Amino acid sequence: MVNAIKSYTLSIVGPENVGKKSLISKFDTSKDGHSLTIEGKEFRIESILSLPREEGGKYSENVSKVINQVRKSDIVIMMAEITEDYKIIAERFHNLMLAPRQKAIILINKLDLMDNTCSAYDIEEAVSTLTGRTPTVVFSTEKDLMVNKVKEALIKTIE
């Protein structure tokens, strides 16, 4: 008997230049680059979508296309940058209008650019609280900081 590997579909969404493709490069990916494996679990990348940065976390008129694509995935990774206001990050997350019971993680990239006014933990807690306890991780693809925490959060999302 052959054990079938459970595969989960994944959408990665966030503003331009937030590190969506850099994040993928930190995982063990398939030869075609369309799936990644973490701890024996396969995640098939359904889509990588860019959102324009707008005041107050609002999206452009094409948001319905993004929402429709995101809703097709088992798991949504919404990415943001450490320099963005955490309230705008939370509002952007809410504007995605995820389907009930759809899994999500918020990843805040560029930890290496963070000033010393608060800790990564403080930001994770603030965003998580504003988004209904959505798992949130502050990390850096550039400096390879806390990337293992991103992998752990992805695995916990499916458990």
MIVOTOR-832628 format. One record per residue (C-alpha): residue in three letters; z, y, x. Coordinates in steps of 0.001 Angstrom, whole numbers, plus 500000, padded with zeros to 6 digits. Each point is the difference from the previous one (the first is absolute). Layout:
// MIVOTOR-832628
ALAZYX ...
***
This chain:
// MIVOTOR-832628
MET500000500000500000 VAL499005503414501336 ASN502373502928499511 ALA498107502958498595 ILE500987503340501413 LYS500910502502497306 SER497918503108500408 TYR500983503443498740 THR497617502901499465 LEU500928503268501631 SER498885503615499552 ILE500875502635502553 VAL499843503545498698 GLY500930503379501417 PRO498737503341501268 GLU497312500154502662 ASN501147499552503606 VAL503350498504499045 GLY499379496803502001 LYS498755497463497434 LYS497580498296502387 SER502395500359502923 LEU502582498119497941 ILE497604497108499418 SER499344499787503735 LYS503723499188500515 PHE499696496720498064 ASP498362496669500777 THR496756500424498079 SER497199497607499151 LYS496765500177501957 ASP498360502001497229 GLY503007502355499832 HIS500417499470496252 SER503254498075500065 LEU503185499911502005 THR502659497388500506 ILE503737500609500283 GLU502441497101500318 GLY497409497580498636 LYS499235502161496957 GLU496476501296499517 PHE499295503485498689 ARG496392500716499046 ILE499146503677500354 GLU498448500974496680 SER499500503665500824 ILE500873502834502358 LEU499903503246498050 SER500360503581501179 LEU501570502658497839 PRO499615503727500593 ARG503182501851500856 GLU500672502465497233 GLU502914502231499113 GLY502667498216497991 GLY498604496504500571 LYS497223500490497418 TYR496718498130500344 SER496412501072499527 GLU498027499191496874 ASN498837496718501572 VAL503522498603499811 SER499095497613497161 LYS497727498061502374 VAL502833499701502511 ILE502502498932497334 ASN497609497380498609 GLN499442498546503466 VAL503703500036500887 ARG500946498239496754 LYS497860496992501004 SER502283499206502937 ASP503166497918500058 ILE501608502405502464 VAL499420503691500651 ILE500895501668503271 MET500144503744499546 MET499994501811503313 ALA501208503483500825 GLU500750502004503110 ILE503442500993501251 THR499025503693499908 GLU499505499883496207 ASP502772501072497638 TYR501726496883498669 LYS499909501355496425 ILE496203500273500211 ILE499838496455501364 ALA502024498786497013 GLU497858501949497525 ARG496809498610501563 PHE501425496498499594 HIS500799500590496322 ASN496500501407499435 LEU498504496654501042 MET501207498582496678 LEU500472496452501212 ALA499843497166497498 PRO503316498573498763 ARG501416497471502468 GLN497410500942502623 LYS501583499894503457 ALA499976503063502246 ILE501213501258503344 ILE500024503565501266 LEU499289500351503704 ILE500617503303501734 ASN498123500132503286 LYS500361502122503124 LEU503721499516500600 ASP499338501289503521 LEU499322503477498515 MET503339500173498172 ASP502380502791500934 ASN503724499400500361 THR501104501656496740 CYS500517496610498324 SER499559496299500715 ALA497234497603499016 TYR502590498212497866 ASP500760503234498102 ILE496308500465499204 GLU499594496353498966 GLU502987500285497655 ALA498855503308498492 VAL496470498768499257 SER501226496612498793 THR502468501671497630 LEU497359502382498608 THR497598497103499378 GLY502323497601498201 ARG501137498134503135 THR496495499254501254 PRO500291498496503497 THR499302502778502503 VAL499535499748503759 VAL499633502774502570 PHE498029498806503033 SER497396500971502604 THR496740498206500694 GLU499321502323502946 LYS503217499117501858 ASP500399496538498442 LEU503417500948498574 MET501492497997497120 VAL496734498113499298 ASN501999496761499699 LYS501997501674497230 VAL496697500587498164 LYS499185496296500291 GLU503474499059498735 ALA499636502321497009 LEU496645498458499107 ILE501467496471500083 LYS503044501061497949 THR497675501457497373 ILE498601496556499163 GLU503278498054500134 
***
